[in-house]
Amino acid sequence: MVRREKEEKGEDERMILEDNQLDAQIAYIMKMVENENQSQLEKWGVQRKHAFEWLAWTTEEFGEFVKEVNDLNYERKFDYGLAITEGIQTITLLCKIVSSLIAISDSERRR
Protein backbone atom coordinates (compact mmCIF):
# COMPACT_ATOMS: atom_id res chain seq x y z
CA MET A 1 0.00 0.00 0.00
CA VAL A 2 1.19 3.50 -0.77
CA ARG A 3 0.75 6.02 1.99
CA ARG A 4 1.33 9.74 2.09
CA GLU A 5 3.49 11.47 4.66
CA LYS A 6 3.94 15.16 5.27
CA GLU A 7 7.50 16.41 5.46
CA GLU A 8 8.33 17.83 8.85
CA LYS A 9 9.43 21.20 7.44
CA GLY A 10 7.16 21.67 4.44
CA GLU A 11 3.77 21.15 2.95
CA ASP A 12 4.88 18.65 0.31
CA GLU A 13 3.52 15.17 0.64
CA ARG A 14 5.74 12.25 -0.11
CA MET A 15 4.56 8.95 -1.41
CA ILE A 16 5.90 6.12 0.70
CA LEU A 17 5.93 2.64 -0.80
CA GLU A 18 5.20 -0.03 1.75
CA ASP A 19 7.71 -2.89 1.92
CA ASN A 20 5.13 -5.47 0.85
CA GLN A 21 4.74 -3.70 -2.51
CA LEU A 22 8.43 -3.49 -3.30
CA ASP A 23 8.64 -6.89 -5.05
CA ALA A 24 5.76 -5.97 -7.36
CA GLN A 25 7.32 -2.59 -8.12
CA ILE A 26 10.69 -4.18 -8.89
CA ALA A 27 9.04 -6.69 -11.24
CA TYR A 28 7.19 -3.84 -12.99
CA ILE A 29 10.38 -1.77 -13.30
CA MET A 30 12.34 -4.73 -14.66
CA LYS A 31 9.62 -5.31 -17.29
CA MET A 32 10.06 -1.67 -18.30
CA VAL A 33 13.83 -2.27 -18.48
CA GLU A 34 13.27 -5.33 -20.70
CA ASN A 35 11.08 -3.23 -23.00
CA GLU A 36 13.69 -0.44 -23.13
CA ASN A 37 16.44 -2.93 -23.89
CA GLN A 38 14.35 -4.40 -26.73
CA SER A 39 13.72 -0.88 -28.06
CA GLN A 40 17.47 -0.17 -27.99
CA LEU A 41 18.20 -3.44 -29.80
CA GLU A 42 15.68 -2.56 -32.50
CA LYS A 43 17.11 0.96 -32.83
CA TRP A 44 20.86 0.24 -32.75
CA GLY A 45 21.22 -3.54 -33.07
CA VAL A 46 23.48 -5.59 -30.84
CA GLN A 47 26.19 -3.40 -29.40
CA ARG A 48 29.39 -4.85 -28.02
CA LYS A 49 30.93 -2.26 -25.77
CA HIS A 50 33.32 -2.48 -22.87
CA ALA A 51 31.86 -1.71 -19.44
CA PHE A 52 33.82 1.56 -19.41
CA GLU A 53 32.10 2.74 -22.59
CA TRP A 54 28.68 1.72 -21.23
CA LEU A 55 29.56 3.72 -18.11
CA ALA A 56 30.12 6.86 -20.21
CA TRP A 57 26.67 6.46 -21.80
CA THR A 58 25.13 5.72 -18.39
CA THR A 59 26.63 8.87 -16.90
CA GLU A 60 25.02 10.93 -19.66
CA GLU A 61 21.63 9.27 -19.11
CA PHE A 62 21.94 9.65 -15.35
CA GLY A 63 22.53 13.38 -15.84
CA GLU A 64 19.29 13.59 -17.82
CA PHE A 65 17.49 11.65 -15.09
CA VAL A 66 18.85 14.02 -12.43
CA LYS A 67 17.68 17.03 -14.45
CA GLU A 68 14.17 15.63 -14.72
CA VAL A 69 13.99 14.83 -10.99
CA ASN A 70 15.30 18.33 -10.20
CA ASP A 71 12.63 19.79 -12.48
CA LEU A 72 9.98 17.84 -10.57
CA ASN A 73 11.14 19.29 -7.29
CA TYR A 74 12.44 22.76 -8.08
CA GLU A 75 10.81 23.83 -11.32
CA ARG A 76 7.46 22.30 -10.43
CA LYS A 77 7.30 20.64 -13.85
CA PHE A 78 5.26 17.58 -13.06
CA ASP A 79 6.24 15.39 -16.01
CA TYR A 80 6.73 12.20 -14.05
CA GLY A 81 6.63 10.16 -17.25
CA LEU A 82 9.77 11.82 -18.59
CA ALA A 83 11.59 11.34 -15.28
CA ILE A 84 10.57 7.68 -15.21
CA THR A 85 11.70 7.19 -18.83
CA GLU A 86 15.12 8.68 -18.08
CA GLY A 87 15.38 6.48 -14.97
CA ILE A 88 14.52 3.34 -16.95
CA GLN A 89 17.09 4.23 -19.61
CA THR A 90 19.70 4.67 -16.88
CA ILE A 91 18.82 1.33 -15.26
CA THR A 92 18.96 -0.40 -18.66
CA LEU A 93 22.48 0.89 -19.24
CA LEU A 94 23.53 -0.14 -15.73
CA CYS A 95 22.30 -3.66 -16.55
CA LYS A 96 24.48 -3.62 -19.67
CA ILE A 97 27.51 -2.71 -17.54
CA VAL A 98 26.85 -5.55 -15.10
CA SER A 99 26.27 -7.94 -18.01
CA SER A 100 29.56 -6.87 -19.58
CA LEU A 101 31.42 -7.39 -16.30
CA ILE A 102 29.85 -10.82 -15.83
CA ALA A 103 30.93 -11.82 -19.35
CA ILE A 104 34.49 -10.61 -18.73
CA SER A 105 34.61 -12.39 -15.36
CA ASP A 106 33.32 -15.65 -16.86
CA SER A 107 35.83 -15.40 -19.69
CA GLU A 108 38.74 -14.91 -17.29
CA ARG A 109 37.65 -17.81 -15.10
CA ARG A 110 37.70 -20.15 -18.11
CA ARG A 111 41.34 -19.35 -18.87
C-alpha positions as CSV (number, residue, x, y, z in Angstrom):
1,M,0.0,0.0,0.0
2,V,1.2,3.5,-0.8
3,R,0.8,6.0,2.0
4,R,1.3,9.7,2.1
5,E,3.5,11.5,4.7
6,K,3.9,15.2,5.3
7,E,7.5,16.4,5.5
8,E,8.3,17.8,8.8
9,K,9.4,21.2,7.4
10,G,7.2,21.7,4.4
11,E,3.8,21.1,2.9
12,D,4.9,18.7,0.3
13,E,3.5,15.2,0.6
14,R,5.7,12.2,-0.1
15,M,4.6,9.0,-1.4
16,I,5.9,6.1,0.7
17,L,5.9,2.6,-0.8
18,E,5.2,0.0,1.7
19,D,7.7,-2.9,1.9
20,N,5.1,-5.5,0.8
21,Q,4.7,-3.7,-2.5
22,L,8.4,-3.5,-3.3
23,D,8.6,-6.9,-5.1
24,A,5.8,-6.0,-7.4
25,Q,7.3,-2.6,-8.1
26,I,10.7,-4.2,-8.9
27,A,9.0,-6.7,-11.2
28,Y,7.2,-3.8,-13.0
29,I,10.4,-1.8,-13.3
30,M,12.3,-4.7,-14.7
31,K,9.6,-5.3,-17.3
32,M,10.1,-1.7,-18.3
33,V,13.8,-2.3,-18.5
34,E,13.3,-5.3,-20.7
35,N,11.1,-3.2,-23.0
36,E,13.7,-0.4,-23.1
37,N,16.4,-2.9,-23.9
38,Q,14.3,-4.4,-26.7
39,S,13.7,-0.9,-28.1
40,Q,17.5,-0.2,-28.0
41,L,18.2,-3.4,-29.8
42,E,15.7,-2.6,-32.5
43,K,17.1,1.0,-32.8
44,W,20.9,0.2,-32.7
45,G,21.2,-3.5,-33.1
46,V,23.5,-5.6,-30.8
47,Q,26.2,-3.4,-29.4
48,R,29.4,-4.9,-28.0
49,K,30.9,-2.3,-25.8
50,H,33.3,-2.5,-22.9
51,A,31.9,-1.7,-19.4
52,F,33.8,1.6,-19.4
53,E,32.1,2.7,-22.6
54,W,28.7,1.7,-21.2
55,L,29.6,3.7,-18.1
56,A,30.1,6.9,-20.2
57,W,26.7,6.5,-21.8
58,T,25.1,5.7,-18.4
59,T,26.6,8.9,-16.9
60,E,25.0,10.9,-19.7
61,E,21.6,9.3,-19.1
62,F,21.9,9.7,-15.3
63,G,22.5,13.4,-15.8
64,E,19.3,13.6,-17.8
65,F,17.5,11.7,-15.1
66,V,18.9,14.0,-12.4
67,K,17.7,17.0,-14.5
68,E,14.2,15.6,-14.7
69,V,14.0,14.8,-11.0
70,N,15.3,18.3,-10.2
71,D,12.6,19.8,-12.5
72,L,10.0,17.8,-10.6
73,N,11.1,19.3,-7.3
74,Y,12.4,22.8,-8.1
75,E,10.8,23.8,-11.3
76,R,7.5,22.3,-10.4
77,K,7.3,20.6,-13.8
78,F,5.3,17.6,-13.1
79,D,6.2,15.4,-16.0
80,Y,6.7,12.2,-14.1
81,G,6.6,10.2,-17.3
82,L,9.8,11.8,-18.6
83,A,11.6,11.3,-15.3
84,I,10.6,7.7,-15.2
85,T,11.7,7.2,-18.8
86,E,15.1,8.7,-18.1
87,G,15.4,6.5,-15.0
88,I,14.5,3.3,-16.9
89,Q,17.1,4.2,-19.6
90,T,19.7,4.7,-16.9
91,I,18.8,1.3,-15.3
92,T,19.0,-0.4,-18.7
93,L,22.5,0.9,-19.2
94,L,23.5,-0.1,-15.7
95,C,22.3,-3.7,-16.5
96,K,24.5,-3.6,-19.7
97,I,27.5,-2.7,-17.5
98,V,26.8,-5.5,-15.1
99,S,26.3,-7.9,-18.0
100,S,29.6,-6.9,-19.6
101,L,31.4,-7.4,-16.3
102,I,29.8,-10.8,-15.8
103,A,30.9,-11.8,-19.3
104,I,34.5,-10.6,-18.7
105,S,34.6,-12.4,-15.4
106,D,33.3,-15.6,-16.9
107,S,35.8,-15.4,-19.7
108,E,38.7,-14.9,-17.3
109,R,37.6,-17.8,-15.1
110,R,37.7,-20.1,-18.1
111,R,41.3,-19.4,-18.9
